């Protein structure tokens, strides 16, 4: 129901603004631009789904080997004390816990292509436990928020873009991004727990979250000791080595259990192809509405209005120039990436706006894209408080990013 209102709102607002631009400003190009965006974004949605087909087939095939080899069950047993508190509706030791962990681990390493199929597998497992198949369960919402908050330890792609734009120190945003994304994830967990009345004040969760905080602090210190070239080299290689080790471990576990790994892979790969086909309509719906909203000029009006309001308060408004990246990120990952590159091109890669746009890009993930893909893959239509919690987690990330950027570069 929430998606229905949001979807309609994008079209209605776009239409109103387009009419205003045509009637009062004589902008005869606005409606052609809007219609062109519908064709472009629908084609983009299909291209994304088509591109996901191979990746989904690969990783769901690998996951099937892991299931048969007992790796997923082993992870579920290890993580059960923590996950049974964050996901109380999932039975203790259920295999889906392992899938959730693998997805979160892939996101933390910045391995988006691996995280999506692992996340879809986890969502399917939770859907089997869901008594209302068309309505998101508490566990599915918590899982979605953990994804939309975008906890990433190694933001390699952002540092590459900064290097391409001529940044003197492409890795200078590494620590700020890590801090911002950590606060976004922590905020998302707290907000969702309040909605679902999950008690976070227990020893297991306090020790886990505290331990994560110490690990993040240690990682920040260690990476800050490296020069930019070494940091990029370490970040890229660590992520890819760990990813390959996961594949080898799953294959080894399958061989140890005397599983026919080839047949298991083919079975999982077939599921990946079917999943990619299922999500096409959902992606087309959400991306077309976003494209119309952008093409109408609604985003530009929002930014101009916010700049005017900030100036009225007498506060520093230089952060508003980076806000398009933050506002676009929940809607479109590629759109936000374009906004980030545009900010660095316009203001300079080492400017306050250029750096803040990079921190915005790394602090959260694409809420509506993830919602459309994950919920769409299992046929969920009623999202309950998923959108609210996801957007509030994004807001925490935005606020944290602004404060952290002023702390480091203000």
C-alpha positions as a Python dict, from the first residue, in 0.01 Angstrom:
ca = {
    (1, 'X'): (0, 0, 0),
    (2, 'X'): (284, 244, 86),
    (3, 'X'): (455, 175, -245),
    (4, 'X'): (125, 244, -421),
    (5, 'X'): (101, 593, -266),
    (6, 'X'): (468, 671, -330),
    (7, 'X'): (443, 554, -690),
    (8, 'X'): (137, 771, -753),
    (9, 'X'): (297, 1067, -573),
    (10, 'X'): (600, 1062, -804),
    (11, 'X'): (377, 1082, -1113),
    (12, 'X'): (137, 1340, -967),
    (13, 'X'): (411, 1575, -845),
    (14, 'X'): (597, 1538, -1175),
    (15, 'X'): (282, 1625, -1370),
    (16, 'X'): (204, 1933, -1159),
    (17, 'X'): (557, 2070, -1185),
    (18, 'X'): (572, 1998, -1558),
    (19, 'X'): (246, 2190, -1614),
    (20, 'X'): (380, 2483, -1411),
    (21, 'X'): (700, 2488, -1614),
    (22, 'X'): (506, 2476, -1941),
    (23, 'X'): (235, 2731, -1858),
    (24, 'X'): (431, 2986, -1654),
    (25, 'X'): (785, 2946, -1791),
    (26, 'X'): (713, 2836, -2147),
    (27, 'X'): (933, 2526, -2115),
    (28, 'X'): (812, 2328, -2416),
    (29, 'X'): (1080, 2061, -2365),
    (30, 'X'): (959, 1937, -2027),
    (31, 'X'): (696, 1689, -2145),
    (32, 'X'): (916, 1541, -2421),
    (33, 'X'): (1189, 1501, -2157),
    (34, 'X'): (946, 1323, -1925),
    (35, 'X'): (828, 1085, -2197),
    (36, 'X'): (1186, 1013, -2304),
    (37, 'X'): (1268, 929, -1944),
    (38, 'X'): (990, 666, -1933),
    (39, 'X'): (1144, 482, -2229),
    (40, 'X'): (1498, 518, -2100),
    (41, 'X'): (1424, 405, -1745),
    (42, 'X'): (1207, 111, -1854),
    (43, 'X'): (1492, -3, -2076),
    (44, 'X'): (1733, 51, -1787),
    (45, 'X'): (1513, -163, -1560),
    (46, 'X'): (1520, -446, -1811),
    (47, 'X'): (1896, -411, -1860),
    (48, 'X'): (1949, -429, -1484),
    (49, 'X'): (1737, -744, -1461),
    (50, 'X'): (1916, -896, -1759),
    (51, 'X'): (2251, -811, -1606),
    (52, 'X'): (2144, -969, -1279),
    (53, 'X'): (2055, -1297, -1449),
    (54, 'X'): (2412, -1422, -1478),
    (55, 'X'): (2514, -1297, -1135),
    (56, 'X'): (2204, -1444, -970),
    (57, 'X'): (2257, -1776, -1143),
    (58, 'X'): (2621, -1786, -1030),
    (59, 'X'): (2566, -1698, -667),
    (60, 'X'): (2246, -1890, -608),
    (61, 'X'): (2424, -2188, -759),
    (62, 'X'): (2712, -2141, -514),
    (63, 'X'): (2465, -2096, -228),
    (64, 'X'): (2291, -2420, -320),
    (65, 'X'): (2626, -2599, -289),
    (66, 'X'): (2675, -2430, 48),
    (67, 'X'): (2333, -2546, 163),
    (68, 'X'): (2399, -2906, 58),
    (69, 'X'): (2748, -2891, 211),
    (70, 'X'): (2622, -2769, 549),
    (71, 'X'): (2800, -2430, 544),
    (72, 'X'): (2480, -2229, 573),
    (73, 'X'): (2358, -2441, 864),
    (74, 'X'): (2694, -2397, 1041),
    (75, 'X'): (2675, -2020, 1004),
    (76, 'X'): (2319, -2027, 1132),
    (77, 'X'): (2426, -2208, 1450),
    (78, 'X'): (2713, -1966, 1516),
    (79, 'X'): (2503, -1653, 1462),
    (80, 'X'): (2187, -1784, 1624),
    (81, 'X'): (2238, -1607, 1964),
    (82, 'X'): (2250, -1265, 1794),
    (83, 'X'): (2011, -1313, 1507),
    (84, 'X'): (1742, -1478, 1718),
    (85, 'X'): (1715, -1143, 1901),
    (86, 'X'): (1720, -921, 1594),
    (87, 'X'): (1499, -1168, 1403),
    (88, 'X'): (1284, -1326, 1676),
    (89, 'X'): (1037, -1469, 1421),
    (90, 'X'): (1307, -1691, 1268),
    (91, 'X'): (1345, -2026, 1450),
    (92, 'X'): (1676, -2076, 1626),
    (93, 'X'): (1933, -2237, 1396),
    (94, 'X'): (1722, -2197, 1081),
    (95, 'X'): (1936, -2207, 760),
    (96, 'X'): (1810, -1865, 648),
    (97, 'X'): (2029, -1712, 922),
    (98, 'X'): (2335, -1817, 727),
    (99, 'X'): (2198, -1658, 411),
    (100, 'X'): (2135, -1332, 598),
    (101, 'X'): (2492, -1332, 727),
    (102, 'X'): (2639, -1396, 382),
    (103, 'X'): (2440, -1105, 239),
    (104, 'X'): (2547, -865, 514),
    (105, 'X'): (2911, -976, 479),
    (106, 'X'): (2902, -916, 102),
    (107, 'X'): (2755, -567, 158),
    (108, 'X'): (3023, -483, 413),
    (109, 'X'): (3293, -572, 159),
    (110, 'X'): (3126, -358, -107),
    (111, 'X'): (3051, -663, -323),
    (112, 'X'): (2713, -548, -458),
    (113, 'X'): (2697, -811, -732),
    (114, 'X'): (2734, -1087, -474),
    (115, 'X'): (2514, -923, -208),
    (116, 'X'): (2200, -902, -425),
    (117, 'X'): (2161, -1273, -506),
    (118, 'X'): (2254, -1367, -150),
    (119, 'X'): (1991, -1121, -23),
    (120, 'X'): (1726, -1260, -257),
    (121, 'X'): (1802, -1609, -130),
    (122, 'X'): (1762, -1489, 228),
    (123, 'X'): (1435, -1314, 143),
    (124, 'X'): (1299, -1632, -11),
    (125, 'X'): (1389, -1825, 304),
    (126, 'X'): (1210, -1573, 524),
    (127, 'X'): (910, -1580, 291),
    (128, 'X'): (872, -1952, 360),
    (129, 'X'): (829, -1863, 729),
    (130, 'X'): (596, -1572, 654),
    (131, 'X'): (231, -1656, 739),
    (132, 'X'): (97, -1369, 523),
    (133, 'X'): (259, -1410, 185),
    (134, 'X'): (160, -1068, 46),
    (135, 'X'): (264, -875, 361),
    (136, 'X'): (619, -810, 482),
    (137, 'X'): (707, -986, 806),
    (138, 'X'): (906, -823, 1087),
    (139, 'X'): (1213, -1027, 993),
    (140, 'X'): (1193, -923, 629),
    (141, 'X'): (1164, -557, 729),
    (142, 'X'): (1463, -577, 963),
    (143, 'X'): (1662, -746, 688),
    (144, 'X'): (1561, -480, 436),
    (145, 'X'): (1668, -199, 672),
    (146, 'X'): (2005, -365, 729),
    (147, 'X'): (2051, -359, 352),
    (148, 'X'): (1925, -5, 294),
    (149, 'X'): (2151, 134, 567),
    (150, 'X'): (2436, 11, 348),
    (151, 'X'): (2707, -82, 601),
    (152, 'X'): (3022, -88, 384),
    (153, 'X'): (3375, -129, 513),
    (154, 'X'): (3562, -94, 183),
    (155, 'X'): (3404, 166, -54),
    (156, 'X'): (3645, 91, -339),
    (157, 'X'): (3427, 224, -623),
    (158, 'X'): (3392, 568, -465),
    (159, 'X'): (3767, 600, -422),
    (160, 'X'): (3814, 501, -787),
    (161, 'X'): (3573, 775, -899),
    (162, 'X'): (3762, 1029, -687),
    (163, 'X'): (4090, 925, -847),
    (164, 'X'): (3935, 965, -1194),
    (165, 'X'): (3817, 1315, -1101),
    (166, 'X'): (4169, 1417, -1002),
    (167, 'X'): (4144, 1412, -622),
    (168, 'X'): (4479, 1476, -457),
    (169, 'X'): (4403, 1206, -198),
    (170, 'X'): (4124, 978, -331),
    (171, 'X'): (4109, 783, -5),
    (172, 'X'): (4059, 1085, 223),
    (173, 'X'): (3684, 1006, 244),
    (174, 'X'): (3742, 646, 354),
    (175, 'X'): (3717, 706, 728),
    (176, 'X'): (3423, 953, 701),
    (177, 'X'): (3226, 706, 484),
    (178, 'X'): (3294, 423, 729),
    (179, 'X'): (3171, 633, 1021),
    (180, 'X'): (2862, 759, 839),
    (181, 'X'): (2753, 416, 715),
    (182, 'X'): (2808, 267, 1061),
    (183, 'X'): (2584, 528, 1221),
    (184, 'X'): (2320, 471, 951),
    (185, 'X'): (2318, 96, 1019),
    (186, 'X'): (2312, 142, 1395),
    (187, 'X'): (2030, 395, 1361),
    (188, 'X'): (1836, 158, 1134),
    (189, 'X'): (1863, -126, 1385),
    (190, 'X'): (1746, 95, 1672),
    (191, 'X'): (1455, 248, 1475),
    (192, 'X'): (1331, -88, 1348),
    (193, 'X'): (1368, -242, 1692),
    (194, 'X'): (1151, 33, 1839),
    (195, 'X'): (882, -34, 1576),
    (196, 'X'): (897, -408, 1639),
    (197, 'X'): (945, -378, 2017),
    (198, 'X'): (1274, -567, 2014),
    (199, 'X'): (1471, -531, 2338),
    (200, 'X'): (1823, -419, 2252),
    (201, 'X'): (1928, -386, 2616),
    (202, 'X'): (2044, -745, 2660),
    (203, 'X'): (2396, -872, 2705),
    (204, 'X'): (2424, -1052, 2372),
    (205, 'X'): (2327, -755, 2156),
    (206, 'X'): (2517, -504, 2367),
    (207, 'X'): (2835, -714, 2341),
    (208, 'X'): (2784, -766, 1968),
    (209, 'X'): (2720, -401, 1885),
    (210, 'X'): (2999, -293, 2119),
    (211, 'X'): (3235, -543, 1960),
    (212, 'X'): (3143, -417, 1614),
    (213, 'X'): (3215, -63, 1727),
    (214, 'X'): (3561, -166, 1849),
    (215, 'X'): (3630, -354, 1525),
    (216, 'X'): (3526, -50, 1319),
    (217, 'X'): (3751, 169, 1532),
    (218, 'X'): (4043, -72, 1489),
    (219, 'X'): (3989, -90, 1115),
    (220, 'X'): (3972, 287, 1090),
    (221, 'X'): (4302, 317, 1276),
    (222, 'X'): (4474, 47, 1070),
    (223, 'X'): (4364, 179, 731),
    (224, 'X'): (4450, 536, 829),
    (225, 'X'): (4813, 426, 870),
    (226, 'X'): (4835, 335, 499),
    (227, 'X'): (4910, 566, 210),
    (228, 'X'): (4648, 612, -62),
    (229, 'X'): (4800, 364, -310),
    (230, 'X'): (4839, 93, -48),
    (231, 'X'): (4490, 152, 89),
    (232, 'X'): (4333, 110, -256),
    (233, 'X'): (4543, -200, -321),
    (234, 'X'): (4459, -358, 15),
    (235, 'X'): (4089, -272, -10),
    (236, 'X'): (4050, -418, -359),
    (237, 'X'): (4247, -734, -294),
    (238, 'X'): (4102, -812, 48),
    (239, 'X'): (3746, -792, -87),
    (240, 'X'): (3817, -1013, -387),
    (241, 'X'): (4032, -1266, -198),
    (242, 'X'): (3762, -1310, 63),
    (243, 'X'): (3500, -1352, -208),
    (244, 'X'): (3699, -1622, -384),
    (245, 'X'): (3771, -1797, -53),
    (246, 'X'): (3397, -1813, 10),
    (247, 'X'): (3346, -1991, -323),
    (248, 'X'): (3631, -2235, -250),
    (249, 'X'): (3500, -2301, 102),
    (250, 'X'): (3153, -2380, -31),
    (251, 'X'): (3294, -2613, -297),
    (252, 'X'): (3517, -2780, -38),
    (253, 'X'): (3225, -2831, 199),
    (254, 'X'): (3023, -2985, -84),
    (255, 'X'): (3302, -3226, -172),
    (256, 'X'): (3345, -3317, 196),
    (257, 'X'): (2975, -3401, 222),
    (258, 'X'): (2999, -3595, -107),
    (259, 'X'): (2754, -3361, -277),
    (260, 'X'): (2731, -3361, -655),
    (261, 'X'): (2846, -2999, -670),
    (262, 'X'): (2779, -2957, -1041),
    (263, 'X'): (2416, -3071, -1017),
    (264, 'X'): (2366, -2860, -703),
    (265, 'X'): (2507, -2557, -882),
    (266, 'X'): (2279, -2608, -1183),
    (267, 'X'): (1974, -2638, -956),
    (268, 'X'): (2056, -2314, -778),
    (269, 'X'): (2141, -2138, -1106),
    (270, 'X'): (1796, -2222, -1243),
    (271, 'X'): (1643, -2050, -940),
    (272, 'X'): (1858, -1745, -1013),
    (273, 'X'): (1725, -1717, -1367),
    (274, 'X'): (1364, -1746, -1248),
    (275, 'X'): (1421, -1480, -981),
    (276, 'X'): (1570, -1237, -1234),
    (277, 'X'): (1261, -1272, -1454),
    (278, 'X'): (1024, -1217, -1159),
    (279, 'X'): (1171, -882, -1058),
    (280, 'X'): (1146, -716, -1403),
    (281, 'X'): (794, -569, -1355),
    (282, 'X'): (878, -431, -1011),
    (283, 'X'): (1196, -263, -1136),
    (284, 'X'): (1019, -112, -1435),
    (285, 'X'): (747, 33, -1211),
    (286, 'X'): (978, 196, -959),
    (287, 'X'): (1249, 319, -1199),
    (288, 'X'): (1003, 474, -1444),
    (289, 'X'): (837, 674, -1165),
    (290, 'X'): (1178, 795, -1045),
    (291, 'X'): (1277, 891, -1399),
    (292, 'X'): (960, 1094, -1445),
    (293, 'X'): (1020, 1269, -1113),
    (294, 'X'): (1374, 1364, -1214),
    (295, 'X'): (1286, 1473, -1568),
    (296, 'X'): (1008, 1703, -1447),
    (297, 'X'): (1260, 1914, -1256),
    (298, 'X'): (1109, 1827, -918),
    (299, 'X'): (1449, 1740, -774),
    (300, 'X'): (1596, 2075, -879),
    (301, 'X'): (1308, 2262, -720),
    (302, 'X'): (1354, 2074, -395),
    (303, 'X'): (1724, 2162, -381),
    (304, 'X'): (1663, 2529, -460),
    (305, 'X'): (1394, 2546, -192),
    (306, 'X'): (1616, 2385, 69),
    (307, 'X'): (1902, 2623, -11),
    (308, 'X'): (1669, 2920, 35),
    (309, 'X'): (1543, 2785, 369),
    (310, 'X'): (1893, 2723, 500),
    (311, 'X'): (1999, 3074, 405),
    (312, 'X'): (1700, 3211, 601),
    (313, 'X'): (1832, 3045, 917),
    (314, 'X'): (2171, 3207, 873),
    (315, 'X'): (2346, 2868, 878),
    (316, 'X'): (2621, 2760, 644),
    (317, 'X'): (2457, 2624, 328),
    (318, 'X'): (2753, 2481, 139),
    (319, 'X'): (2640, 2127, 220),
    (320, 'X'): (2318, 2181, 21),
    (321, 'X'): (2517, 2156, -303),
    (322, 'X'): (2583, 1788, -227),
    (323, 'X'): (2224, 1717, -125),
    (324, 'X'): (2110, 1589, -469),
    (325, 'X'): (2331, 1285, -416),
    (326, 'X'): (2172, 1220, -75),
    (327, 'X'): (1817, 1268, -201),
    (328, 'X'): (1875, 1057, -510),
    (329, 'X'): (2047, 769, -328),
    (330, 'X'): (1727, 613, -184),
    (331, 'X'): (1571, 634, -531),
    (332, 'X'): (1844, 530, -771),
    (333, 'X'): (2199, 408, -720),
    (334, 'X'): (2308, 500, -1074),
    (335, 'X'): (2133, 838, -1042),
    (336, 'X'): (2312, 911, -715),
    (337, 'X'): (2641, 803, -870),
    (338, 'X'): (2580, 1049, -1151),
    (339, 'X'): (2500, 1323, -899),
    (340, 'X'): (2823, 1247, -712),
    (341, 'X'): (3036, 1267, -1025),
    (342, 'X'): (2857, 1585, -1132),
    (343, 'X'): (2926, 1743, -792),
    (344, 'X'): (3297, 1660, -816),
    (345, 'X'): (3309, 1791, -1174),
    (346, 'X'): (3126, 2114, -1088),
    (347, 'X'): (3280, 2198, -751),
    (348, 'X'): (3603, 1997, -762),
    (349, 'X'): (3687, 1655, -621),
    (350, 'X'): (3863, 1808, -320),
    (351, 'X'): (3595, 2068, -247),
    (352, 'X'): (3366, 2038, 53),
    (353, 'X'): (3069, 1960, -175),
    (354, 'X'): (3269, 1707, -376),
    (355, 'X'): (3380, 1520, -65),
    (356, 'X'): (3038, 1534, 100),
    (357, 'X'): (2872, 1394, -211),
    (358, 'X'): (3109, 1097, -189),
    (359, 'X'): (3026, 1045, 179),
    (360, 'X'): (2654, 1063, 97),
    (361, 'X'): (2704, 803, -177),
    (362, 'X'): (2875, 563, 64),
    (363, 'X'): (2667, 623, 377),
    (364, 'X'): (2344, 445, 271),
    (365, 'X'): (2204, 227, -6),
    (366, 'X'): (1921, 253, -262),
    (367, 'X'): (1615, 204, -40),
    (368, 'X'): (1345, 191, -308),
    (369, 'X'): (1553, -22, -545),
    (370, 'X'): (1622, -277, -271),
    (371, 'X'): (1259, -267, -162),
    (372, 'X'): (1136, -322, -519),
    (373, 'X'): (1381, -603, -591),
    (374, 'X'): (1370, -791, -260),
    (375, 'X'): (998, -762, -190),
    (376, 'X'): (912, -797, -557),
    (377, 'X'): (1105, -1124, -584),
    (378, 'X'): (871, -1289, -331),
    (379, 'X'): (550, -1111, -428),
    (380, 'X'): (510, -884, -124),
    (381, 'X'): (269, -594, -184),
    (382, 'X'): (208, -463, 171),
    (383, 'X'): (537, -327, 305),
    (384, 'X'): (409, -208, 648),
    (385, 'X'): (678, 5, 819),
    (386, 'X'): (962, -100, 588),
    (387, 'X'): (972, 227, 391),
    (388, 'X'): (951, 441, 704),
    (389, 'X'): (1233, 258, 881),
    (390, 'X'): (1448, 248, 568),
    (391, 'X'): (1410, 621, 504),
    (392, 'X'): (1473, 708, 869),
    (393, 'X'): (1795, 504, 853),
    (394, 'X'): (1885, 703, 540),
    (395, 'X'): (1815, 1026, 730),
    (396, 'X'): (2047, 919, 1010),
    (397, 'X'): (2315, 849, 751),
    (398, 'X'): (2264, 1191, 587),
    (399, 'X'): (2283, 1380, 916),
    (400, 'X'): (2589, 1179, 1024),
    (401, 'X'): (2757, 1241, 686),
    (402, 'X'): (2708, 1619, 710),
    (403, 'X'): (2841, 1637, 1065),
    (404, 'X'): (3136, 1408, 991),
    (405, 'X'): (3227, 1602, 675),
    (406, 'X'): (3235, 1929, 870),
    (407, 'X'): (3446, 1753, 1133),
    (408, 'X'): (3703, 1630, 880),
    (409, 'X'): (3690, 1892, 604),
    (410, 'X'): (3491, 2190, 731),
}
